[in-house]
Amino acid sequence: METKLISKNSVAKHNYDIKDTLEAGIVLTGTEIKSIRLGKVNLKDSYVNIKNNEAYVYGMHISPYEFGNIFNKDPLRNRKLLLKKREIEKLYNLVKQQGMSLIPISLYFRGSFVKLELGIGKGKKLYDKREDIAKRDAEMKIKRAMKEKNIN
């Protein structure tokens, strides 16, 4: 099936060390789908929590559809994720026992369905973030030096 990226959480990989990913469906209304098709969604401050054996995404902002009038829902409402019972139990155990976090990484269309890619990981400390930035800078310097050598 064809996948089309809608939105990506740019700060997720900067703030978290992602160990594993998981794909989940999401329960949406008609006007939310129309707004998502226009690309009016933000995952920046969103997170996933498990409550009463059900997974919900919090803080995902879907702008109200311009022509939706009375059918528009709250842009920041909690949205239920569609996961199997075993997957939810596994995620619950990871979060409670190992101190992992569930972070939405990206939102995309798989065929005509909207899917959410969840990242399972731990939050990075400030020194980890600095270390990653230093590695990235060193790699860029090496690539530049290689390009200059090839040109000359």
C-alpha positions in Angstrom: 0.0 0.0 0.0 1.1 3.5 -0.7 2.0 5.7 2.3 1.9 9.5 2.3 3.5 11.5 5.1 1.2 14.1 6.7 3.2 15.4 9.6 6.4 14.6 11.5 7.3 15.3 15.1 10.7 17.0 14.6 11.6 17.2 18.2 10.9 13.6 19.1 14.2 12.2 18.0 16.0 15.2 19.5 14.4 14.8 23.0 14.1 11.0 23.1 16.3 8.0 22.5 13.9 5.9 20.4 14.3 2.1 20.9 11.4 0.7 18.9 8.5 1.9 16.8 4.9 0.8 16.4 2.1 1.6 14.0 -1.4 2.5 15.3 -4.7 3.5 13.8 -6.4 6.5 15.2 -10.1 7.4 15.8 -11.0 10.6 14.0 -14.2 12.4 12.9 -15.0 13.5 9.3 -14.0 17.2 9.7 -10.7 16.1 11.3 -9.9 13.9 8.3 -10.6 16.8 6.0 -8.3 19.1 8.0 -5.6 16.4 8.1 -5.8 16.1 4.3 -5.1 19.8 4.1 -2.0 19.2 6.3 -3.3 21.2 9.3 -1.9 19.0 12.1 0.8 19.4 14.7 2.5 16.6 16.7 5.1 18.8 18.5 3.8 18.6 22.1 1.9 15.4 21.8 2.3 12.2 23.9 0.6 8.8 24.3 -0.8 7.5 27.6 -2.6 4.3 28.5 -5.8 4.6 30.6 -8.3 1.8 31.4 -6.6 -0.6 28.9 -6.9 1.9 26.1 -4.3 4.1 24.5 -4.9 7.8 23.9 -2.9 10.5 22.2 -2.8 13.8 24.1 -1.9 17.2 22.8 -2.1 16.5 19.1 -3.4 19.6 17.5 -5.7 19.3 14.4 -6.9 22.7 13.3 -10.7 23.0 12.8 -11.9 22.5 9.3 -12.9 25.9 7.8 -16.2 24.7 6.3 -17.0 22.3 9.2 -19.2 24.7 11.3 -21.1 22.8 14.0 -19.3 19.5 13.2 -15.9 20.7 14.2 -14.4 19.1 17.4 -12.0 20.5 19.9 -8.6 20.8 18.2 -6.7 19.4 21.2 -9.1 16.7 22.3 -7.8 13.3 23.3 -8.0 10.7 20.5 -8.2 7.0 20.9 -5.5 4.8 19.3 -6.5 1.5 17.7 -4.1 -1.2 19.0 -4.5 -4.9 19.8 -5.0 -5.8 23.5 -1.6 -7.6 23.6 0.2 -4.5 22.2 -1.5 -2.3 24.8 -0.4 -4.6 27.6 3.2 -4.7 26.3 3.3 -0.9 26.0 1.8 -0.5 29.5 4.5 -2.8 31.0 7.3 -0.9 29.2 6.0 2.4 30.5 5.3 1.4 34.1 8.3 -1.0 34.7 11.1 0.3 32.6 10.2 4.0 32.6 9.9 4.3 28.8 7.8 7.0 27.1 5.4 6.7 24.2 5.9 9.5 21.6 4.1 10.1 18.3 6.8 10.3 15.6 4.8 10.8 12.5 1.3 10.8 11.1 0.7 9.4 7.6 -1.9 7.9 5.2 -1.7 4.2 4.5 -4.1 3.8 1.7 -7.1 5.7 2.8 -6.5 5.2 6.6 -4.6 7.6 8.9 -1.9 5.9 10.9 0.3 7.1 13.7 3.9 5.9 14.2 4.6 5.6 17.9 8.1 5.7 19.2 9.1 3.8 22.4 12.0 5.3 24.2 13.6 7.1 27.1 14.0 10.9 27.5 17.5 12.2 26.8 19.5 14.2 29.3 21.0 17.5 28.3 24.5 16.0 28.0 23.1 13.3 25.6 21.7 16.0 23.4 25.0 17.9 23.3 26.8 14.7 22.5 24.5 14.0 19.5 25.0 17.6 18.3 28.8 17.2 18.5 28.7 13.9 16.6 26.5 15.4 13.9 28.9 18.4 13.5 31.9 16.2 13.3 30.3 14.1 10.6 29.4 17.2 8.6 33.0 18.5 8.9 34.3 15.1 7.6 31.9 15.2 4.6 32.9 18.8 3.8 36.6 17.8 3.9 36.0 14.8 1.6 34.1 17.0 -0.9 36.9 19.5 -0.9 39.5 16.8 -1.6 37.5 15.4 -4.4 37.0 18.8 -6.0 40.7 19.7 -5.9 
